[in-house]
């Protein structure tokens, strides 16, 4: 009765499908964050250029 079979799910270990999903989500979030940072830097640079002119 205390046999460990490979079909028995274990707590705390994600399934391979869940693991790849987590990796995809992390990659997407990382890319989104980098994109937003680049946009913010572009806006900040654009704001500074406009104020120097006036």
N, C-alpha and C positions, 0 to 999 in steps of 0.2 A: 504493500500500500504506500510505502514511502519512496517508490521508484521515481526518479527524475526522468521524465520522457521529454524529448525535444518538442513535442506538441504542446506542452504545458507552458502557458505564458508566465513570465516572471515579472514581478513588480519592479518598477524602476528602470527597466531596460526597454527602450523604445523599439518598436518594430522597424524593420528596414525602410518601409514606405514612409513611416512617420519621420524617420531620421532624415531622409532625403527632402521631405517637405520642409522640415525645420531649416535645413541648410539653404534651400531655395528662398525661404522667407527671410533668413538672415542676410543673404546676398542682396535681395531686393531692397530691404531696409537700408543696407549700407550704401547701395547705389543711390537711393532716394536722398539720403542724408548728404552725400557728396554733391549731388545735383543742387540741392537747396543751398548748401554752403557756397557753391560757385555762383549761384544767382545772387546771394546776399553780397558776396564780394564785388560782383559786377555792379550792383546797385550802389554800393558804398563808393566805389570808384567813380561812378557816374555822378553822384551827388557832389563829390568833392570838386570835380571838374567844373560843374555849373556854378558853384559858389566862388571859385577863383576868378571867374570871368567878370562877375558883377561888381 
